Structure formats: structure tokens, C-alpha cells
Amino acid sequence: MDFRWALMLLVAIALVWSGVAPFDRATWWLEVAPVLIAAPLLVSTARRFPLTPLLYALIAAHAVILIIGGHYTYARVPAGFWVQDWLGLARNHYDRLGHFAQGFEPAILARELLLRRTPLRRGGWLFLLATACCLAFSAFYELVEWWTALLAGDGATDFLATQGDPWDTQWDMFLALLGALAAQLALSRLHDAQLRSRGYTD
């Protein structure tokens, strides 16, 4: 089976599991919406604009994080409670993982699109613009959470997952920034190698 379709099958299985008796159905729809939007887009572009295996794997991993959060709600994911108890933390930090991933995967996505679709070359400007794209996306997602809260009122509590932290929005964006920086520092060489081996860039 093609690597991409194996990842798609994995995500589909996780999505079906997640959709069976989630903690809150409305929150489930909100959390998995990015997956439901991205999957058809990736399938429709797989032939004319295939991405690198690294990027497909990161997208699948990010999708699974969202799907698990959708099933339990971010503040109730069991793994988050395990870490909370183990480290003596004041809250379930699964939400923090989600926002770190919100910078980590999009950084490689932005990097790939910028290298393949613009005259931009590897170097400081690429690093800066990929990071800026992630921060912009993170800020937009916080706006979406705000708009959802305005529309749904108390019904958006599980989607927001602030757990009483008045600085939750700032933490979310900061963790997305850390994710974007970490992804580029850790994966740029591997990403470049895959781009070159497939003839996507020079």
C-alpha cells in the first residue's frame, strides 16, 4: 500500500473511533473540522501536487492529535491526566501539545510551499517567513475560538479548553512559535533531502 494511503487509512480509523460516543458532539465537530477540510484537499491534489513523505506524516500525526482531542475534549484526554499526575502539574496539558503541533507541522508545510511555489531560497528569510506563517495561523485560530465563544457562549467551554488560565491564548501562540522553531531546526535537512530526491526543488 502506498505510504500516503496507509496514513490516510490510519487517520480514517482514528476518526471513526473518535466519532463513536465523543464526550461532546458539538466540540467533536469543531475539533475535527480541520481534518475533514484537509483530507479531501490532500486527496484531490495528491497527483498533481504530491507533498513530501515527511510532510504527509506530520499532517497525519497532527490530525490524530486533533481527533483524540475531539473525542475526549482537550481538557479530558487521559494521556494528559497521566502526565499531569506524573509531573504534578496544575492542569491537563494535552491542549499545550495540540498548540505545539499547530506550529510544528504547519512550519514544514509553509516551508515546502514557499520553496516550491515562490522564488524564495533556503536561508534566513525562509526560516522567518515560515515561522511568521505559523504565528499568523495560530493567531487566526485564536480568533476562531473567540468567535465560537461569542456564538456559543458557555457551550464553547470544552472547545476553548482554557481550564481557568487567563493566559491560555498567549500560551497557545507561544507554543505554536516553539513548535515552528523546533520543526525547522530539527527537520530542515531531512525535508531538503526529500524535496531534492523527488525533484521538487534544486
N, C-alpha and C positions, 0 to 999 in steps of 0.2 A: 504494500500500500504506500502511495506517495506520502512523504513526510507531512505535507500540508493537510492532506485529508485525514491523516492519523490525528493531527492536532485538532482538526475540526470535529472529529468523532469524539475525542476526549472532552472537548468543551460542550458538545451536544449532550453527552451523557451527564455531565455535571449540571447542565441547565435543566434537564428533565428531573434529576434528583432534587435540585433546588426548588423546582416549581411544585413539588408534592408537599402540601401542607406547610407552607412557609409560616413564620411567626406572624407576619402581617402582609396580606396580599398586595395592598397598595404600595407599601415600601418595597416589596419584591419587584414590582413593575418598575419603580423608579431606579432601583439599583441595577437591574439587568438591562435597562433600556440601552445603555451604550453597546452592550454585546449584541442586542437584537438589531441595532443600527449598523454596527461594524461588520457583522458576519455576512450579510448579503453583499455589502460593498466589496469585501475581500474576495468573495466567490466570483463576483461579476468582473473583477479586474485581474483575476489570477492568471489569465492567459496573456493579456496584452500588457500588463504591468506587474509581473511577479516580483515579490519582495524577497529579501534575503532570508534564508532559514533562521538566522538569529532573530530577525525582526518578527517572523511568524511565531517563533517560540515565545518571545516576550509578550506578544499580543495575547497568545493563548494563556500564558501564566497570569496576566493582568485580568483576563476575562474570568478565570477561575476565582481569583480574589474577589471580584465583584459578585460573582454568582454565589459564593459562600456567604458573603455579607448580606446578599439579598435574602437568603434562606433564613438566617438567624436574626438579622439586623446586625449592624456592625458592633453595637454595644453588647451583644449577647453571644458572639461567636465563642464556642467552648475553648478553642486554642488560645484566644485572648485572655480568658479567665485563668488558664493554666499558667501562662506567662505572668499574669498579674499576681497569682499566688506565689509562684516560684521566686519572683523578684521583689515581692512586697510592694507592688505598685498601687496607686490610689484608684486606678480605673482600668478598664479593658482597653488595651492599646491596639486592637485589630484595626481600628479606624486609622491609626497612625501608619500602619503597614500599607493600607489602601492608598493613602495620600503620598507615601514614599513611592509606591508603584506608579502613581499618577504623574510623577516626574521621570521615573526610571525608563519605562517603556516609551513614552512619547519623545524622550530625548533621542533615542535611536531612530524612531520614526521621522522626526524632524530632520535629523542628520541625513538620513537616506534620501528624503525628498529634496532637501536643499542641494545635495551633491548630484542627484540625478536630473533635477529639473531646473536648476539655476546655474549661472556661471561661477558660483561660489566654489572655492577650493578649500582643501584641508588647511587648518590653522586656527588662529585666534578668533577670527571673525565667525567661522563656522561654529566653534565652541560657544561663543557668545550668543549667536542668533538661535542656536538650538536650545540653549538654556532659556533665552527670552521667550521662545515659543512655549516652553513648558510652564513658565511662570504665567504667561498670558492665559493658557488653557486652565491652569489651576485657579486663577482669579475669576475666569468666566464660570467655572464650576461652582465657586462660592456664590456667585450671583444667582446661579440656577437654584442653589439651596435656599438663598434668601427669598427668591420669587416663589418657590414652593411653600416656604413657611408663611408668606403673606397670603397665599391662596388657600392653604390647608389648615392654617392655624396650629392647634395642638396636634392635629393629625400628622404633622411633618416631624414630630419629635424623633421618631425612630430613624427617619431618613437623615436628619441633621446629625444625630449621634454625638452631640456636644458633651453629654454626660456632666453637665453643670460647669464646664470650663469656659469662662468668659473670653479666653484667648484661643479658643478652638480654631477659629478661622485663620488666625495668624500662624498657629502651629501647622495647620493643613498646608498652607502655602510654603512655609519654611521647609517642611518635609518633602514637598514636591521639588523644591530647589535642591535639596540634598540628593534626592533621587536622580535628578537630571545631571548633577555634577558627578555622582558616583558612576552612573551608567557610562558617561563619556570617558571618564578616567579609566574605568575597568575594561570597557568593551570596544573602544575605538579601533584598536589594532585588528581584533578579530573581525569587526564589522568591515573595515577596509579590505581585509583579505577576501572576504566573501563577495564584496562588491566587485573587486578586480577579477576574481576567478570566474565570475559569471558575465564579465564584460559590461557591467553596468556603469563603471567609471574607469578612468585611466589609472 
